[in-house]
Amino acid sequence: MTVRRLAASAYAPLGRVHPRVSRVGFGGYRVDDRSDVHREALREALVAGVSLVDTSTNYADGHSEILVGEVVRDVVARGAARREDLVLVTKAGYVQGSNQREAQRRARAGTPWSEMTTYAPDCWHCISPDFLRDQLTASLGRLAMPKVDVFLLHNPEYFLTDAAHRGVPRDDAREAFYDRLARAFRHLEAETAAGRIGAYGVSSNTFVVPHDKDDAVSLERVLASAGPGFAVVQLPFNPLEIGAKEAVHTADGRSVLDVAKSAGLGVLVNRPLNAFSGRGLVRFAALQPDVLRELGHAAEWDAERMKPLMSYLDAEFGSAPNAGATHDATLAQRTLRALLATPGVDVALVGMRRPAYVRDVLGAFA
Ligand SMILES: NC(=O)c1ccc[n+]([C@@H]2O[C@H](COP(=O)([O-])OP(=O)(O)OC[C@H]3O[C@@H](n4cnc5c(N)ncnc54)[C@H](OP(=O)(O)O)[C@@H]3O)[C@@H](O)[C@H]2O)c1
């Protein structure tokens, strides 16, 4: 099947990282090289011109990185995309699954990774330089590439949450946290100089909480410890979780998006369609026909479900982003247009792990 290429309006610069990336990126959470459907979805996205892919060491226990490496290399080899046009992002910090077994093996052998946060029995976390060096080597091995364009610390706030649970005074926890970050950044500067990464940054769910919360990560303080290679942040942003744009992240009343923009950073937003409210998950996308059938609902049921979400979007974000939209733009398309019209947001990472999702999402730029 012929894949329709993205329009020029679907691209923008990503801070200092790249002059031109697609404003929707392929989100690699829950994709796996053992799934033909995920492989085809990523291939179709890349062939259509999606030029940013986000993955992590812990997504599908490394199988997401394997899929990304295989599909990117194949698409580039076939001439359907150029490697230099693509921005591949991976992250490290989680110690789960096979990574956790390796951490336990090292501990038994008397050579543990240093500064491990044993947050929960099945979820440890670490950002020490020795750990990051190993993780990057493992990621490059799975991607089968000599370099990754962007390397992010993945949710380093686990350290703060853990310290709060253990009753560590907030200021002490913060001192130790920013000291760890500074050492991680010095290591990532060295990796940048060595050519194994193009740039680095931080992905944090608590960039978006008010600055006086125990687990808040302050982008201002992060930047004070960072070197010139620090170029990207990632944070959650969707129609119900709009913390990123609220002016509560600095003592002088600025938002994390303001701080990121004044520092010239690239901003990636995650979970754009998966919104959590007090009452649970609200998905800002239509259900696919097979899912509807499985749930025993008709298409009309889904259309009714979407009406209040569409009205909410117009009320919260204004109808301007949808001004050029055709009458029948889907809920996912409207949502992505609204989020991407928010000043400071560069790229929305979408979990488009089926070809039908890719076509729907890319239709936002039709
Ligand atoms: N740094 C972090 O801590 C963090 C956290 C979360 C996400 N992320 C990144 O952000 C990316 C996006 O987040 P996400 O995948 O959790 O959430 P999302 O993009 O908001 O999508 C949520 C789910 O919606 C469904 N979907 C996607 N496109 C659709 C469409 N067009 N129509 C109908 N359903 C659609 C998929 O569900 P099904 O496949 O189940 O049907 C998808 O998994 C991730 O893949 C990851 O790269 C990072």
The ligand as a Tripos MOL2 file, in Angstrom:
@<TRIPOS>MOLECULE
LIG
   48    52     1     0     0
SMALL
NO_CHARGES

@<TRIPOS>ATOM
      1 N1          9.1400    9.0210   29.9350 N.am      1 LIG1
      2 C1          8.0820    8.4360   30.4260 C.2       1 LIG1
      3 O1          7.9680    8.2250   31.6290 O.2       1 LIG1
      4 C2          6.9860    8.0510   29.4870 C.ar      1 LIG1
      5 C3          5.7610    7.6430   30.0150 C.ar      1 LIG1
      6 C4          4.7650    7.2890   29.1330 C.ar      1 LIG1
      7 C5          5.0190    7.3680   27.7660 C.ar      1 LIG1
      8 N2          6.2120    7.7410   27.2640 N.ar      1 LIG1
      9 C6          6.4820    7.8430   25.8040 C.3       1 LIG1
     10 O2          5.3750    8.4810   25.1880 O.3       1 LIG1
     11 C7          4.7990    7.5880   24.2250 C.3       1 LIG1
     12 C8          3.3000    7.7770   24.1830 C.3       1 LIG1
     13 O3          2.7160    7.3930   25.4030 O.3       1 LIG1
     14 P1          1.6880    6.1730   25.4880 P.3       1 LIG1
     15 O4          2.0080    5.2010   24.4050 O.co2     1 LIG1
     16 O5          1.6790    5.7090   26.8850 O.co2     1 LIG1
     17 O6          0.3160    6.9210   25.3070 O.3       1 LIG1
     18 P2         -0.4740    7.5860   24.0540 P.3       1 LIG1
     19 O7          0.4130    7.9140   22.9170 O.co2     1 LIG1
     20 O8         -1.2090    8.6880   24.6660 O.co2     1 LIG1
     21 O9         -1.4120    6.4340   23.5490 O.3       1 LIG1
     22 C9         -2.0970    5.6370   24.4160 C.3       1 LIG1
     23 C10        -2.7170    4.4560   23.7070 C.3       1 LIG1
     24 O10        -3.7270    4.9050   22.8230 O.3       1 LIG1
     25 C11        -3.8890    3.9670   21.7800 C.3       1 LIG1
     26 N3         -3.7970    4.7310   20.5270 N.ar      1 LIG1
     27 C12        -2.7480    5.4110   20.0200 C.ar      1 LIG1
     28 N4         -3.0730    6.0230   18.8660 N.ar      1 LIG1
     29 C13        -4.3730    5.7470   18.6600 C.ar      1 LIG1
     30 C14        -5.3010    6.0950   17.6370 C.ar      1 LIG1
     31 N5         -4.9340    6.8630   16.6170 N.pl3     1 LIG1
     32 N6         -6.5590    5.6370   17.7470 N.ar      1 LIG1
     33 C15        -6.9420    4.8680   18.7790 C.ar      1 LIG1
     34 N7         -6.1050    4.4900   19.7920 N.ar      1 LIG1
     35 C16        -4.8440    4.9280   19.7150 C.ar      1 LIG1
     36 C17        -2.8350    2.9130   21.9650 C.3       1 LIG1
     37 O11        -3.3970    1.8700   22.7750 O.3       1 LIG1
     38 P3         -3.4360    0.3220   22.4170 P.3       1 LIG1
     39 O12        -2.1950    0.0490   21.6380 O.co2     1 LIG1
     40 O13        -3.4710   -0.3570   23.7330 O.co2     1 LIG1
     41 O14        -4.6760    0.1080   21.6440 O.co2     1 LIG1
     42 C18        -1.8100    3.6380   22.7840 C.3       1 LIG1
     43 O15        -0.9780    2.7790   23.4900 O.3       1 LIG1
     44 C19         5.2370    6.1990   24.6810 C.3       1 LIG1
     45 O16         5.1270    5.2480   23.6570 O.3       1 LIG1
     46 C20         6.6300    6.4890   25.1240 C.3       1 LIG1
     47 O17         7.4900    6.5950   24.0170 O.3       1 LIG1
     48 C21         7.2000    8.1100   28.1170 C.ar      1 LIG1
@<TRIPOS>BOND
     1     1     2 1
     2     2     3 2
     3     2     4 1
     4     4     5 ar
     5     4    48 ar
     6     5     6 ar
     7     6     7 ar
     8     7     8 ar
     9     8     9 1
    10     8    48 ar
    11     9    10 1
    12     9    46 1
    13    10    11 1
    14    11    12 1
    15    11    44 1
    16    12    13 1
    17    13    14 1
    18    14    15 2
    19    14    16 1
    20    14    17 1
    21    17    18 1
    22    18    19 2
    23    18    20 1
    24    18    21 1
    25    21    22 1
    26    22    23 1
    27    23    24 1
    28    23    42 1
    29    24    25 1
    30    25    26 1
    31    25    36 1
    32    26    27 ar
    33    26    35 ar
    34    27    28 ar
    35    28    29 ar
    36    29    30 ar
    37    29    35 ar
    38    30    31 1
    39    30    32 ar
    40    32    33 ar
    41    33    34 ar
    42    34    35 ar
    43    36    37 1
    44    36    42 1
    45    37    38 1
    46    38    39 2
    47    38    40 1
    48    38    41 1
    49    42    43 1
    50    44    45 1
    51    44    46 1
    52    46    47 1
@<TRIPOS>SUBSTRUCTURE
     1 LIG1         1 GROUP 0 **** ****
